[in-house]
Amino acid sequence: MRDSILIAAVGKTDPIRGEHDGPILHIVRHYRPEAVILILSKEIGKDEKEYHHNETAIHLLDRDCKVEAIPTEIHDAHSYDDFSTAFLAICSETRKRYPDKKVLLNITSGTPQMETALCMIAISDPEHYIAIQVSNPERSSTRTSAFDPRNDLIEEWFETDVDNEEGSPCRCQEPQLLNFRRPMVQLQILSLIENYDYSGALLLYKENQRNFSEKTGMLLEHAKRRLNLEHKEAEQAAMKLGMRDELYPIQRSDIAQLTEFFNSMRIKQLRGELNDFSMRLEIMTLYLGRYLMEKCLRVAMEDITEGRRLKNSYIMYLSKDRCTKKIPGIQKYLDEQFSDKKLGRFEWGKPVNALSVVHIVKFLSTQPGNEKYGNAADELIRWSVLSGQVRNPAAHTIVAITDDIIKESYGNENSAALVRSIRAVLRQAFGNEGKAEAFEIYEGINQLVKKSMEE
């Protein structure tokens, strides 16, 4: 069954040297490819065009094998710059023409530089390329020179080729090239995780799993799940690693949940995904505002709301009676803050949202004993205003949210400054329970991945 295509740069030992196959002929003998693509440098191309000796030798061995000679403008066969682009283009085109075939790459013919270039192509896609190395024959030969098409008949040389003898050994090898591939893939994975692209890094790991430890894959799986806020799956991976406590330094679930969400926002900002970052800002504002109100300012959400169950959801509505009873003076304050709205005052009975919560937090921060949360409340209000101004563009248009858009609504400060502000408010709200390492957890995971790849 002809399930492969051979690509070879023609060298001066092809097609026959002494009384043995050259590398190209030997690969054809033992792999029987459907076709052979011969890459000809400027120098080799002159002889091959005139005499067709490589094609003739292949057909003497295998009359049904198709042969295609591709002349190139390669002048310096020792210069990577002169041929690397041409090699890659020929290999890519061959893949397209023969999508169901393995592509054999002869890494023995041509100059050492040509051989290395084909090795690199094989390393880049081991699923489709197979590097073939042909060792020198062990038996000595009475004829040590290479075939010369100007003076020799290829038919006579082929008749005396001892590789035609029954039982002659196969000198083809398929080197795994691990010494080349492992460091290349390692650098690619490290580059991906530096950009927090754990999905891409995990895919690359799986394609090269035999080169790395299982721990590397499990760490990448954990990071991917965690960044996607797949909390259950991420925690399961951490437990399989035996690193639950190390990877989750915060034990309180409410603090851990907000920290995880912040970290996902921070990575979005670092990667320049400001549309997604902006869409998460309102959620952060609402839940951090609620945390401050309940845990720091001692007003429970249930004390100021009424809940209603609608189908599969439970929605909390601000109750005027409950809120004004729990927080004296809040009605006047909210009416002042919402005087520019349609009703000219605050509208009760609406579902709880970020803006209403942060204004309640602001009012509470003005009460005796709560003054230290005043700056945090001011920041929450700024985030809520910013969120409202960028939310519609982010959700309903194809216009990208940029730092310039954020600056317009955030006092000429960019998304990086906004992230620092969120972190500062979180750290103040959490106190000693908000461990510093939890806010840099992905940098810690990256170090663990790097270490695992060096073991």
C-alpha positions as CSV (number, residue, x, y, z in Angstrom):
1,M,0.0,0.0,0.0
2,R,1.4,3.3,-1.0
3,D,0.7,5.6,1.9
4,S,3.5,8.1,1.7
5,I,5.2,10.8,-0.3
6,L,8.9,11.3,-0.2
7,I,10.5,14.8,-0.3
8,A,14.2,14.9,-0.8
9,A,16.9,17.5,-1.6
10,V,19.1,15.8,-4.1
11,G,22.7,15.3,-3.1
12,K,25.9,14.4,-4.9
13,T,25.7,10.8,-3.5
14,D,22.4,10.3,-5.3
15,P,21.2,8.1,-6.8
16,I,24.0,5.5,-6.4
17,R,27.4,5.8,-4.8
18,G,29.9,2.9,-5.0
19,E,27.9,-0.2,-5.2
20,H,25.0,0.9,-2.9
21,D,21.9,2.9,-3.0
22,G,22.1,6.6,-2.4
23,P,19.8,7.8,0.4
24,I,16.9,8.6,-2.0
25,L,16.9,5.3,-3.8
26,H,17.3,3.4,-0.5
27,I,14.2,5.1,1.0
28,V,12.2,4.3,-2.1
29,R,13.3,0.7,-1.9
30,H,12.1,0.2,1.6
31,Y,9.1,2.6,1.9
32,R,7.6,2.4,-1.6
33,P,6.2,5.9,-1.6
34,E,3.5,6.9,-4.1
35,A,5.6,9.8,-5.3
36,V,9.0,11.3,-4.9
37,I,9.4,15.1,-4.9
38,L,13.0,16.0,-5.8
39,I,14.2,19.4,-4.7
40,L,17.0,20.6,-7.0
41,S,19.5,23.3,-6.2
42,K,20.7,25.4,-9.1
43,E,23.8,23.3,-9.5
44,I,22.2,19.9,-9.2
45,G,19.3,21.0,-11.4
46,K,21.5,21.5,-14.4
47,D,22.6,17.8,-14.4
48,E,19.2,16.4,-13.5
49,K,17.4,18.4,-16.2
50,E,19.8,17.1,-18.8
51,Y,20.2,13.5,-17.8
52,H,17.2,12.6,-15.5
53,H,19.5,10.1,-13.7
54,N,17.7,10.2,-10.4
55,E,14.3,9.7,-12.0
56,T,15.6,6.9,-14.1
57,A,17.1,5.1,-11.1
58,I,13.9,5.4,-9.1
59,H,11.9,3.9,-12.1
60,L,14.5,1.1,-12.5
61,L,13.6,0.2,-8.9
62,D,9.9,1.0,-8.9
63,R,8.4,1.7,-12.3
64,D,5.0,2.9,-10.7
65,C,6.5,5.5,-8.4
66,K,5.8,9.0,-9.7
67,V,8.7,11.4,-9.7
68,E,8.5,15.1,-9.8
69,A,11.7,17.2,-10.0
70,I,11.3,20.8,-8.7
71,P,14.1,23.1,-9.9
72,T,14.9,26.0,-7.5
73,E,17.0,29.2,-7.6
74,I,19.0,27.9,-4.6
75,H,22.6,29.1,-5.3
76,D,24.2,28.6,-1.9
77,A,23.2,25.2,-0.6
78,H,25.0,26.0,2.7
79,S,22.9,29.2,3.4
80,Y,19.7,28.7,5.5
81,D,18.4,32.0,4.2
82,D,18.8,30.8,0.6
83,F,16.6,27.7,0.8
84,S,14.6,27.5,4.1
85,T,11.6,29.4,2.7
86,A,11.6,27.3,-0.5
87,F,11.7,24.0,1.5
88,L,8.9,25.0,3.7
89,A,6.7,26.1,0.8
90,I,7.4,22.8,-1.1
91,C,6.5,20.7,2.1
92,S,3.4,22.7,2.7
93,E,2.2,22.4,-0.9
94,T,2.9,18.6,-0.8
95,R,0.8,18.3,2.4
96,K,-2.1,20.1,0.6
97,R,-1.8,17.9,-2.5
98,Y,-1.6,14.6,-0.6
99,P,-3.7,15.3,2.6
100,D,-4.1,11.6,3.4
101,K,-0.5,10.6,3.0
102,K,2.5,10.7,5.4
103,V,5.3,12.9,4.1
104,L,8.7,11.3,4.4
105,L,11.6,13.8,4.6
106,N,15.0,12.6,3.6
107,I,17.4,14.1,6.1
108,T,20.5,12.4,4.7
109,S,20.9,13.9,1.2
110,G,22.0,17.4,0.4
111,T,24.2,19.7,2.5
112,P,24.2,19.5,6.4
113,Q,22.2,22.8,6.4
114,M,19.6,21.3,4.1
115,E,19.3,18.2,6.3
116,T,18.9,20.4,9.4
117,A,16.2,22.5,7.7
118,L,14.2,19.4,6.9
119,C,14.7,18.1,10.4
120,M,13.1,21.4,11.7
121,I,10.1,20.9,9.4
122,A,9.7,17.3,10.6
123,I,9.8,18.5,14.2
124,S,7.2,21.2,13.6
125,D,4.5,18.7,12.7
126,P,5.3,15.1,13.7
127,E,1.8,14.0,13.0
128,H,2.3,14.4,9.2
129,Y,6.1,14.4,8.6
130,I,8.5,11.5,9.2
131,A,12.2,12.2,9.1
132,I,14.2,9.4,7.4
133,Q,17.9,8.9,8.0
134,V,20.0,6.5,5.9
135,S,23.2,5.2,7.4
136,N,26.3,4.4,5.4
137,P,26.7,0.8,4.2
138,E,28.9,-1.4,6.4
139,R,30.1,-3.5,3.4
140,S,33.1,-2.1,1.6
141,S,32.9,-1.4,-2.1
142,T,35.3,-1.7,-4.9
143,R,33.7,1.3,-6.6
144,T,34.0,4.3,-4.2
145,S,33.1,7.1,-6.6
146,A,29.6,8.6,-7.0
147,F,27.7,8.1,-10.2
148,D,28.6,10.7,-12.9
149,P,25.8,11.1,-15.5
150,R,28.3,12.5,-18.0
151,N,30.4,9.4,-18.2
152,D,28.4,6.6,-16.6
153,L,25.2,4.6,-17.6
154,I,22.8,4.5,-14.7
155,E,21.5,1.1,-15.9
156,E,25.0,-0.5,-15.4
157,W,25.4,1.0,-12.0
158,F,22.0,-0.1,-11.0
159,E,22.8,-3.7,-12.0
160,T,25.9,-3.8,-9.8
161,D,24.0,-2.2,-6.8
162,V,24.4,-4.7,-4.0
163,D,21.3,-3.4,-2.3
164,N,19.4,-5.2,-5.0
165,E,20.5,-8.5,-3.5
166,E,17.9,-10.5,-1.5
167,G,18.3,-10.1,2.2
168,S,20.4,-6.9,1.9
169,P,19.9,-4.8,5.1
170,C,17.7,-1.8,5.5
171,R,19.7,1.2,6.4
172,C,16.7,3.5,7.0
173,Q,16.0,4.9,10.5
174,E,13.3,7.2,11.8
175,P,15.0,9.3,14.4
176,Q,12.6,10.8,17.0
177,L,14.7,14.0,17.1
178,L,13.8,14.4,20.7
179,N,17.0,16.4,21.4
180,F,15.7,19.0,19.0
181,R,12.0,18.8,19.7
182,R,11.8,18.8,23.4
183,P,13.5,22.2,24.0
184,M,11.6,23.7,21.1
185,V,8.2,22.6,22.4
186,Q,9.2,23.6,25.9
187,L,10.0,27.2,24.8
188,Q,6.6,27.3,23.0
189,I,4.7,26.1,26.1
190,L,6.5,28.7,28.2
191,S,5.8,31.4,25.8
192,L,2.1,30.5,25.8
193,I,1.8,30.4,29.6
194,E,3.6,33.8,29.9
195,N,0.6,35.1,28.0
196,Y,-1.7,32.9,30.2
197,D,-2.9,30.9,27.1
198,Y,-3.3,27.7,29.0
199,S,-5.6,26.1,26.4
200,G,-3.0,26.5,23.7
201,A,-0.2,25.3,26.1
202,L,-2.3,22.2,27.1
203,L,-3.0,21.3,23.5
204,L,0.7,21.5,22.7
205,Y,1.5,19.4,25.7
206,K,-0.9,16.7,24.6
207,E,0.7,16.6,21.2
208,N,4.1,16.0,22.8
209,Q,3.0,14.2,26.0
210,R,5.8,11.6,25.9
211,N,8.4,14.4,26.2
212,F,7.1,15.8,29.5
213,S,5.9,14.7,32.9
214,E,2.3,14.0,33.7
215,K,2.5,16.8,36.4
216,T,3.1,19.4,33.6
217,G,-0.2,18.4,31.9
218,M,-2.1,18.3,35.2
219,L,-0.9,21.8,36.1
220,L,-1.9,23.1,32.6
221,E,-5.3,21.4,32.9
222,H,-5.8,23.0,36.3
223,A,-4.8,26.5,35.1
224,K,-7.1,26.2,32.0
225,R,-10.1,25.2,34.1
226,R,-9.4,27.8,36.8
227,L,-9.1,30.7,34.4
228,N,-12.3,29.6,32.8
229,L,-14.0,29.7,36.2
230,E,-14.6,26.0,36.1
231,H,-14.1,25.8,39.8
232,K,-15.1,22.2,40.5
233,E,-12.9,20.8,37.7
234,A,-10.0,23.0,38.6
235,E,-10.1,21.9,42.3
236,Q,-10.3,18.3,41.3
237,A,-7.1,18.7,39.2
238,A,-5.4,20.4,42.2
239,M,-6.4,17.5,44.5
240,K,-5.0,14.9,42.0
241,L,-1.7,16.9,42.0
242,G,-1.8,16.7,45.8
243,M,-1.4,20.5,45.8
244,R,-4.8,21.7,47.0
245,D,-3.5,23.8,49.9
246,E,-0.7,25.3,47.8
247,L,-2.9,26.2,44.9
248,Y,-5.7,27.6,47.1
249,P,-4.1,29.7,49.8
250,I,-7.4,31.3,50.8
251,Q,-9.8,29.0,52.6
252,R,-12.8,31.2,53.1
253,S,-15.2,30.5,50.2
254,D,-16.6,34.1,49.9
255,I,-13.1,35.7,49.8
256,A,-11.8,32.9,47.5
257,Q,-14.6,33.4,45.1
258,L,-14.0,37.2,44.7
259,T,-10.3,36.7,44.4
260,E,-10.7,34.1,41.7
261,F,-13.0,36.5,39.8
262,F,-10.5,39.3,40.2
263,N,-7.7,37.1,38.9
264,S,-9.8,36.3,35.8
265,M,-10.3,40.0,35.2
266,R,-6.6,40.8,35.7
267,I,-5.6,38.2,33.1
268,K,-8.2,39.6,30.7
269,Q,-6.6,43.0,31.1
270,L,-3.1,41.8,30.7
271,R,-4.0,40.0,27.5
272,G,-5.7,43.2,26.2
273,E,-9.1,41.6,26.1
274,L,-10.8,44.8,27.4
275,N,-14.3,44.0,26.1
276,D,-14.5,40.9,28.3
277,F,-12.7,42.8,31.1
278,S,-15.3,45.6,31.0
279,M,-18.2,43.2,30.9
280,R,-16.9,41.6,34.2
281,L,-16.5,45.0,35.9
282,E,-20.1,45.4,36.9
283,I,-20.2,41.9,38.4
284,M,-17.1,42.7,40.4
285,T,-18.6,46.0,41.6
286,L,-21.9,44.4,42.7
287,Y,-20.3,41.5,44.6
288,L,-17.5,43.4,46.1
289,G,-20.0,46.1,47.1
290,R,-22.2,43.5,48.7
291,Y,-19.2,42.0,50.6
292,L,-18.3,45.4,52.0
293,M,-21.9,46.1,53.0
294,E,-22.4,42.7,54.7
295,K,-19.0,41.8,56.1
296,C,-17.4,45.2,56.8
297,L,-20.4,47.5,57.4
298,R,-22.6,44.9,59.0
299,V,-25.8,45.3,56.9
300,A,-27.1,42.0,55.5
301,M,-28.7,42.0,52.1
302,E,-31.8,40.1,53.5
303,D,-32.3,43.1,55.9
304,I,-33.0,45.5,53.0
305,T,-34.5,43.4,50.3
306,E,-37.4,41.2,49.5
307,G,-36.9,38.1,47.4
308,R,-39.0,36.6,44.7
309,R,-38.6,33.3,42.9
310,L,-39.1,33.4,39.2
311,K,-38.9,30.1,37.4
312,N,-35.4,28.8,38.3
313,S,-34.0,32.1,39.6
314,Y,-34.3,34.0,42.9
315,I,-34.3,37.8,42.5
316,M,-33.8,40.3,45.3
317,Y,-35.6,43.7,45.1
318,L,-34.7,46.7,47.3
319,S,-37.5,47.2,49.9
320,K,-38.2,50.8,50.9
321,D,-39.7,49.8,54.2
322,R,-36.9,47.4,55.2
323,C,-34.1,49.6,53.9
324,T,-35.2,52.8,55.6
325,K,-35.8,50.9,58.8
326,K,-32.4,49.3,58.8
327,I,-30.5,52.4,57.6
328,P,-32.1,55.6,58.8
329,G,-31.5,58.5,56.4
330,I,-30.8,56.3,53.4
331,Q,-33.9,57.5,51.5
332,K,-32.9,61.1,51.4
333,Y,-29.4,60.3,50.4
334,L,-30.5,58.0,47.6
335,D,-33.0,60.5,46.3
336,E,-30.2,63.1,46.1
337,Q,-27.9,60.7,44.2
338,F,-30.6,59.8,41.7
339,S,-32.2,63.2,41.3
340,D,-31.1,63.3,37.7
341,K,-33.0,60.2,36.8
342,K,-36.4,60.1,35.1
343,L,-38.5,60.2,38.3
344,G,-36.2,62.8,39.9
345,R,-35.6,60.4,42.9
346,F,-34.5,56.9,43.7
347,E,-36.9,54.2,42.5
348,W,-37.6,51.5,45.0
349,G,-38.8,48.0,44.2
350,K,-36.2,47.4,41.5
351,P,-33.9,44.4,41.4
352,V,-30.6,45.0,43.3
353,N,-27.9,46.2,41.0
354,A,-24.3,47.5,41.4
355,L,-25.2,51.2,41.4
356,S,-27.7,50.9,44.2
357,V,-25.4,48.7,46.3
358,V,-22.4,51.0,46.0
359,H,-24.4,54.1,47.0
360,I,-25.7,52.2,50.0
361,V,-22.0,51.4,50.8
362,K,-21.1,55.0,50.3
363,F,-23.8,56.2,52.7
364,L,-22.8,53.6,55.3
365,S,-19.2,54.7,55.1
366,T,-20.2,58.2,56.3
367,Q,-21.4,56.8,59.6
368,P,-19.3,56.9,62.7
369,G,-16.8,54.1,62.8
370,N,-17.1,53.3,59.1
371,E,-15.0,56.2,57.7
372,K,-12.1,54.0,56.8
373,Y,-14.2,52.6,53.9
374,G,-14.9,56.0,52.4
375,N,-12.2,55.8,49.8
376,A,-13.3,52.2,48.9
377,A,-16.9,53.4,48.4
378,D,-15.7,56.2,46.2
379,E,-13.8,53.7,44.0
380,L,-16.9,51.5,43.8
381,I,-19.0,54.4,42.5
382,R,-16.3,55.2,39.9
383,W,-16.3,51.6,38.7
384,S,-20.1,51.6,38.5
385,V,-20.2,54.7,36.4
386,L,-17.4,53.4,34.2
387,S,-19.2,50.1,33.8
388,G,-22.4,51.8,32.8
389,Q,-20.7,53.9,30.2
390,V,-18.7,51.1,28.5
391,R,-21.3,48.3,29.0
392,N,-23.5,49.1,26.0
393,P,-20.6,49.5,23.6
394,A,-19.0,46.2,24.9
395,A,-22.3,44.3,24.7
396,H,-24.0,45.6,21.7
397,T,-21.4,46.8,19.1
398,I,-18.4,45.4,17.4
399,V,-16.3,48.3,18.5
400,A,-13.4,47.2,20.6
401,I,-13.1,48.7,24.1
402,T,-9.7,50.4,24.4
403,D,-7.7,52.0,27.1
404,D,-8.6,55.4,25.6
405,I,-12.3,54.7,26.1
406,I,-11.7,53.6,29.7
407,K,-9.6,56.7,30.3
408,E,-12.5,59.0,29.2
409,S,-14.7,57.6,32.1
410,Y,-12.0,56.8,34.7
411,G,-10.2,60.1,35.3
412,N,-7.7,59.6,32.5
413,E,-6.5,56.4,34.1
414,N,-6.2,53.2,32.1
415,S,-7.2,49.6,32.6
416,A,-4.0,48.7,34.5
417,A,-4.7,51.5,37.0
418,L,-8.2,50.1,37.4
419,V,-6.9,46.7,38.1
420,R,-4.6,48.1,40.8
421,S,-7.6,49.9,42.3
422,I,-9.7,46.8,42.4
423,R,-6.9,44.8,44.1
424,A,-6.4,47.6,46.7
425,V,-10.1,47.6,47.7
426,L,-10.2,43.8,47.8
427,R,-7.1,43.7,50.1
428,Q,-8.7,46.3,52.4
429,A,-12.0,44.5,52.5
430,F,-10.3,41.1,53.2
431,G,-7.7,42.2,55.7
432,N,-5.3,39.5,56.7
433,E,-7.4,36.8,55.2
434,G,-6.7,38.0,51.7
435,K,-3.3,36.4,51.3
436,A,-1.0,38.3,48.9
437,E,0.0,35.2,46.9
438,A,-3.6,34.5,46.0
439,F,-3.6,37.7,43.9
440,E,-0.6,36.4,41.9
441,I,-1.8,32.8,41.6
442,Y,-1.2,32.4,37.9
443,E,2.4,33.6,38.1
444,G,2.8,31.0,40.8
445,I,1.3,28.3,38.6
446,N,3.6,29.3,35.7
447,Q,6.6,28.8,38.0
448,L,5.3,25.4,38.9
449,V,4.8,24.5,35.2
450,K,8.3,25.7,34.4
451,K,9.8,23.7,37.3
452,S,7.9,20.5,36.2
453,M,9.3,20.7,32.7
454,E,12.8,20.8,34.1
455,E,12.4,17.7,36.3
